[in-house]
Amino acid sequence: MKAEHRTIIGSFIAGVATWVIDAIQHYSQLPSTPFWEIMFPRVSEPEFLRRIVLLLCFIVFGILISALVARHERAENALMMEQERLRVTLRSIGDAVIATDVEGKVQLVNRVAEALTGWSQEEALGRPLADIFQIISEKTRERCEDPVHRVLREGKVVGLANGTVLVARDGTERVIADSAAPITGKDNNILGVVLVFRDITMEKKMTEELQRAQRLESIGLLAGGLAHDFNNLLTAIWSNITLAKSLTVPGAELYRRLIEAESATSRAQNLTTQLLAFSKRNKPVRKPISMAQLLNDVTCFALSGSNVCCKLQVADDLWAVEADEGQIHQVISNLVINADQAMPEGGTVRVCAENVAVGSGEGLPLPAGKYVRITVQDEGVGIPQEHLSKIFDPYFTTKQKGSGLGLAIGYRIVSQHGGIIDVESQVGAGSTFRVYLPACEKQPQSKAQVTASPPQGKGRIILVDDEDLILEAAGDMLRGLGYEVQTVRDGAAAVELYKQGLDAGRPFDAVIMDLTIPGGMGGREAIIKLIELDPEVTAIVSSGYGNDPAITEYEKYGFSGVVAKPYNIHQLATTLHEVLERKQARMMQSQEVA
């Protein structure tokens, strides 16, 4: 329309100008003839003037029209530029934006909204909002009310409830946060609705992870202290059972009862291990391990006697993992046992281990790097959607029998290893758990063989502990192994006793010290003083906490060995025998050099 205006006005002015010029030229050739007769033959002078005035009016009118058209063109250009800036802004904004008219039909969809809904601007234009913006409740799975209808009804800004899920065109579900606001004109009439929303799936997951970690940490403070004290009692119980067995004839009824009591003590030790998994102080003692061998051992043991079969698939080039073998064994064992219990009528548990490279944009709350992913999948009853967010909470269980600690412990252990556990489940279709553990370049060492019976020995030993039950029971065990034992209740007494032995020319061969002595000198302080007396002192540290630096890196603190509580006679005897053998080897080497 603007081009047509410009053409008409230009043609009109050009025609008039040509006519005037031709008349002037003609008049110059006939000077005796009046000008108006040349321009308008047979026209009187008044008529000529009237036509000239009319012509001038047309010219002025043309100029005014041209000015108005130019002004209108500038306004349209400004409007187009503003609309283009708006489109660029909306398509560049980090949140998803959808605009509709008063009938709820889509008028605009920016790039983020296209990505989240799966609908392009061209496909969505003119469609009802409900076609491209399908939202359901995360808890009830029921469809939520169209926010546009709410805005048109209430005439104000509205927001979605927490836990709203957007179902994309391809079925992908994302948790979103959004708000819808009316678009109003100068007279406050509603012209349409603008919907702004964003994907908070990852944010929600991270928040849940943080809340879960905080809950576990609170329980860990309590669990760690309970487990430490309980381990002291178990050490005394286990030691006394061992001593009672040595005084009983194998095969007798009393001997059988003692075997059962020893088995119950071992199960109680497993419970304290689980409790310590909650403790912040109980960090894993890591070393390179082969997940292939561990998975084979776990599945065979956990499904022994079950009507469930296992299909184990392990990558041939599976990377090693630097982890606490006992703790990871516990995690996988709990997952396999849960899968078994989910299929009371039998079925198949699929366990898969593979190498994966996690990138920064894959939606996992993990640093980018190499990981080993262990997948445990069952064909069982599945987990209801409303329970999925709670299954890693301590003491939450849907089973009639169960402590509700298995998955919570597994979550805590994997987190301490720098990994994660995630789960997918559908009622009636089974569950799939995935464990991600950081891979390592180091190769696992082969396991040493364990002797069948506790080794005997000889030498003078100082036993330090604040529990009289442990002093008596462990002392008797050591004496039964052939050692001469003296017991004291704190590190200061041990240092004094060791000094007396040196002065008397009858030095002690080893000191076994509890790391923590309430109200007295513990092992960490005592070893410093013992090294001052004898740089070659042989000391073994003992504790109910398995993660203290003095336990995990005992050699840096001057200790020669470590024995974790609760310990049995075999563990105590083996550790003591090994450190004394190393001491004897050093002495022989020193004599040869001399």
N, C-alpha and C positions, 0 to 999 in steps of 0.2 A: 504494500500500500504506500509506503514512503517513497519508493522508487517511482511509482506512477505519478504522485504529486510533483515530484521534482521534474519529471519529463514534461508534464502539462504546462507548469509555470514557465519553464525554460523556453518551451516552444512559443508560448504566448508573447513573452517579452521579445524574443528574437524576431517574431513576425512583425510586431509593432515597430521595432527599431528599423527593420528593413524597409518597411513602408515609408517611414519618415525620411530616411536617407534618400530613397529613390525620388520622393517628391521634391526634396531640396535640390537634388541634382537637376531634376527637370525644370524647376523654377529658375535656376541659375542660367538656363539656356533661353528662357522667355522672361526677361526682366520687366517687360511692360505689362505682363499679365499678373493679376492679384494671386497671392500665395494660396488662398483657399480655393481659387478656381482650378489651380493646378492639382491640388490634393483631392478636391471634391468637385469635379466638373458639374455645372448646372446646380450648384448649392450656394445659397445666399450666405453673406458674411455672418449673420446671427446663428444660422444653422451650423456653420463651420465652427464657431466658438463653442456652441453646445456640444458638438461632437468631440472637440478637443478636451473639454472638461470631462466628458464621459470617458474619454480615453485615459486621461490622468487618473480618474477614479479606479479604472480597471488596473492601471499600473500600481497604484497604491495598494489596492486590494490584493494583487498578486504578491507584492512585497510582504504584506501582513501574513498572507497564507504561508509564504515561504518561511517567515520567521517562526510562525506557530509550528509548522512541520519540523523545523530544525530543533525547536524546543522539545517537541514531543519525542523526537528521535533521541535527543540527549537523555531525556527522562527514561525512555525505554532501555537505552544502553546502560544507564546507571542501575536500573532495576535488574537487568540481565547480569551485570557484574556482581550485584549484591546477592542474587540467587546463586550465581556460580561460587562466590565465596562461601555461602551457606552450605552448598552441596559439598564443596571441598572440605569445609570444617566438619560436617557431619560424617563424611566418609573417612576422615582422618582421625576422628576422635577415638579414644581408647575404649569407650563403652559402646554397646550396641544400641542403635536408635531406630525405632519404627514410628512413622507418623501416619495417622489415619484421618479420614474425614468424619463428619458427625454420624455417618451410617456405619462406621467401624471398618470401612474399606481402606486397604493399604494404599498410601500415597508415596511413601519413601521408605527405603531400607538401606542403611549404610553397610559398609563392608563387614564390620564386626558382626552385625546382625545377620548378614548373609552367611557368614561362617558358622555361627551358632545355630541358626535355624535350618540351614541347608537350602534355603530359597534365595534365588538371585532377585535383584531389583526388578528385572523385566518379568520374571515369572510371578512375583508376588503382587505387582501393581494391579490394583482394582479388586483383589481378592479380599474376602472377609478376614479379619485378623485371626480369628479362631482357626483358620486353615493352616496358617504358617507359624502361629505362636501357641503351641499346645503345652499347657502346664498342668502338672499333677502334684499332689501332696506326697512328700517323701515317705511319710509314715503310713497314710491310709491308701496311697496309690489311686485315690479318686481325683477326677478332673477338677481343677480350680476354676472359679468364676473369671470370666473375661474382664481384665482390668479396665478396658475401654468403656464397657457398659457401666461399671462402677463410677468412673469419672463423669460420664454423661448424666448418670442418675444423681450423684452427690455434688457435682460441680466443683470439686476440689481435688488437690493432689492426693493420690492413694498409693500405698505400698503393698507388696506381697507379704504373706506370712512367712516366717522362718521355715526353711525346709521345703521350699518350692522347687520343683524339678522341671526343667525344660526338656521336652522330648523332641529331638531334631527330626528332620525329614527321613533320615536313615535309621532312626530308632535310638541314636545315641542320647544318653541322659546326662544332663549337667545340672548341678545345683546353682541357682541364680539368685541374685538380689536385684530388685528393681523398684521403680516408681513410675506412675503414669500421671500426667498433668494435662489440664485442658489448654487448648490454644484459643485465645479470646481475641475479638476484634476491638475497635475503638469504643463500641457501645456495650462491651463486655459480653457480647453474644459468643457462645462457644462455636468455633469454626472447625474444630477437630481435636484430636488427642495425640500427644507425643509420649511414647513409651521408651524409657531408658533402662537398660538392664546390663548386667555383667556376670561372667562366669566366676563363681566363688567355690567351685568344687575343690580345687587345690587348697585354697585358703581354709575352707571348712575342715578338710582332712588334716591340715597342719595344726589347726586349733584343737581338734580332737586328739591328735597325737600328743600335743603339749599337755592337755588336761589329763590324759591317761598317764603320761609320765609323772605328772605331779602327784596323782593319786598313788601310783606305785612307789614313789619316793617316800610319801608319808607312811605307807605301810612298811617300807623298807627300814625306816628308823626303828620301828618297834620290832620287826622280825629279826633284824640283825642282832639286837641285844638278847632276845629270847633264844635264838639259835646258838649264840656263843655260850650262854649259861647252860643250855641243854646239852651241848657237846661235851662240856666238862662232866656232867652227870653221866652221859653215855660212855665216856672214856672209863670212868670208874666201874660202871655196870659191865661193860664188855670185858674189862680186865679181870674182874672177879669171876665172870662166867668162864673165861679161859683157864683161870686157876682152878676152878671147881672141876672142870673137865679133866685137868691133869691128875686130879685125885680120884677120879672115877674110872671104873672098868668099862672100856668100850663095849657096847652091846647091852649094857644094863639099862633098866628103865630110867634111872636118874640121868644117865648119860644122854639118853634120847631126849629127855626133858630139857637138858642143858643145850642140846643142839637146837631145839625149837626156840629157846630163849635167845640164843645167839643170832638166829635168823630174824627174830623180831627186832633185836637191837640193830641189825643191819638195815632193816626197813625203816627204823626210826632215824638212822643216819641219813637215809635218802630224804626223809622229811625235813631234817635240818638243812640239808643241802638245798632243798627247794626254798625254804625260808630265807636262807642266805642269798639266794638269787635275787630277792627283793632288796637286799641291803645295798646301799650305795657304796659301802666299804668293800663289798665282795665283788671286785672287778675280776674278769676272767684272766686266768694264767694262760697266755697264748703261746702256741707253737705251731709250726706248719703241720697240717694233718691231711690225710688222703680222704676226701669225702666219699670216694667210691667204696673203699673198704668199710668206712663207718656206716654207710647206708646199707650195705650188704649185711653187716652184723646186726644193725638195728631192726631191719625188717624181718630177718630170720627169728630173732628173739621175741619181738613184740607180737608177731602173729603165730607163734608156736602154739599148736593145739587149736587154732581157730578154724572156722569153716569158711574163712575169707582167704582168697588167694591173692598173691602180690605179683604185679608185673613191674620189674625194676629195669629202668632204662637209664644208663649212664654214658655220657659222652666219652669216647676213647681218649680224647686229649683233655679231659677235665682238669681244670686248674686246681692247684692246692689252695687251702684256706688256712690263714693264721688264726687259730681259735683255741679255746679251751675245749678239749675233746670231750671231757665228761659233760660239760654243759650243753654242747651242741648235740651230743648223743641223747641227752634228756629232752631237748626240744623236738627232735625228729621222732623220738620214741612216743612222746605225748601225741603228736599229730597222727602217727600211724595207729596208735591205740584208739584215738577218737574216731578215726575212719573205720576201724574194725567195729567199734560199738555202734556206729551209725547204720550198720548193715547186719542186724540180728539174724536175718534169714540167709546171710551169705552174700557174696558178691566179689568184686575185684577192687583192690586198692592199687592205683597206679602211682609209682614213685619215679620221678624223672629228675635227673641232674644234668645241667648244661651250662655252658659258658655264655655270658651275655655282656655286652658293652652298653652301659647306661649313659645316655646323653643328657644334656641340660634341659632339653625340651620334651622329654618323654612323660612328664606328669608324675614322676616318682620322687618322693622326698628324700633323694639320695644325691650325694656329690657324683659328678660324672666320673666314670672309671670302669674298671673290669670287676665283674661280680660272678659268683657261682649261684645259679638259681635252682633251688630244690622245690619241686612241685609234688604235693601229695593230694591226690584226687580220689574221691570215693563215689559210690553210686547209691548213697544212703538217703535218709529222709530229708536232708537239707536243713537249712537254718532259716527261720522266718525273717523277713526283711526288718521287722522292728527289733530283732535281737542282734543284728549284725554289728551295730555300733557298741554293743555291750559285751561281746564275747571275750574281749581281752581284759575286762575288768576283774579284779580279784574277787573270788567267791561267787561270781555269777555262773550259774549252770542251769541247764534245762533237763539234766539227767537226774533220775531218782537217786542214783549212787554216784558220788563224785564230790570232790572238795571245791571245785571251781577255781583251782589254782593252776592247772596245767597250761592253759593258753596264756594266762597272765604271766606266768613264769617264763614261758617261751618268748613272749613279747619282750620282757625285760632283758633276758639273756641276749637275744638277737640285737636289741638296741645297744647294749653294752659292747657288742662286737662291731658296731658301725653299720648294721644292716637293718632291714625291716621285714615284717610279715604282713602280707595282705591276704584278703579272702574274697572269694566270689561264691555265692550259694543261691540255689533256687529250691524251694520246697518241692520234694518229690523227685528232684533231679540230681541231688548230691551237692557236695561242696568241694572247692578247690582252694588249697592253701599254698601260697608261694613264699618261700624264704629266700631273701637276697643276702649273701655274705660277701664281703670284699675278698677278692682273690689276692694271692701273694706269689712272688716269684720264687721264693725258697721252696726246696723240696723236703717232704716229710722224711723223718728218720725212721728206720726200722725199729720195731718194738723189741725190747729185751725180754728174754725168757724169765719167768718167775719160778723160783725154787718151790718145791712141794712142801717143805717143812721149814720152820724158822731156824736160822743158823744159830748155833751155840757160840759162846765167846768167853773171854776173860778180861779182867781189868777192873780198875777202880772208877766208879761212876758217881757223879753228883746229880741228883734229881731235884729240880726246883719247880714248885707249884704251890698256889695258895689254897688248893683243895686237898684236905686231908684224905678223902676217899681215893683221889688219884695217887697221892704219895704212897699210900699203903698198897693199893692194887698194882700200880705200875712198878713200884719197888719190888714187890714179890715176883712179878713176871721177870724182871731183870735178874733177880737172884736165881730164879729157876733156869735162866739161860746160862748161868755160870758167872755172873758179874758180882762184884762187891759193891754194894750201893749204900750211899748216905743221902738222906733226904733233908731238905731245908725249905722254908716257906717264902723266901724272897731272895732277890738278887744280891743284896748286901751280905746276907749270911753265906751265900754261895761263894762270893769273892773272898770273904774271910776264911772259909773252909779251904778253898783252893790255895790260898796263901800259906795256911798252916801245913798243907801237904807238901808244898815246895820247900818250906823251911825244914820240915822233918825228913826230907829226902825220899818221900813216898808220894810223888805227884799223882794227881788224878789223870786218868787216860781220856776222860770225856765229861762234858757237862751237858745235861738236857734241861733246857730252861723254858718256862712258860713266858711268852712274850709280854703279857699284861698281868701285872700284880696290883690289884686295887690297894691303894694306901702304902705301897712299898716299891722297891726298885724292881723293874721288869727286865726282860731279857735285853732290850735295846740298850739300856744304860749299863747293865752288868757286863755285856761283852766288851765294852770300851775299857772298863777297869781290868777285866781279865787279860786283855791283850797287852795292857801296860805291865801286868805282872809276868805274862808269858806270851810272847808274840806267836808261839807255835801252839797255842791252846786249841783244843778240838771241842767245839760247842755245837749242839743241835738245838734249833729253835722249834718251839711247839706252840700252836694257837688254834683257837676255834674259828678265827677269821682267816680265810684262805687267800685274801687279796692284799693284805698289808705289805708294803714294799719290803719290809724285813723278812717276809715269807717268800714273796715272789722273786726277790733279788737278794736272797740271804747272804750270798758270798760277798756282796758289796759292803755288808755290815759286819763282816768278820766271822760269820757262822760257816760251819763245814757241811751242814745238812739241815733238813727240815722234816718234821713229821706233824701232819695235820690232825687235829682232834675231830671226832673221836678216832682213836687208832686201836688196832688189835695187836696181838703179840707178834704176828708175822710182819706187820708194817714197822713196828718199833725195832724188832730184832734185825730186820734187813737193813734199815737205815743206819743203825748203830754199827753193824758189822761192816758196812761199806765205808763209813768215815774212818773207822779204826784201821781198816786195811789200807786206805790211802795214807793215813798217818804213818803206818808201819813202812810203807813203800818210800815215803819221803825220808824217814830216818835211815833206812838202808842206803838210799842214794847219797845222803849226806856223809855217811860213814865211808862209802866207796870213794867219794871225792876227797875226803880227808886222808 
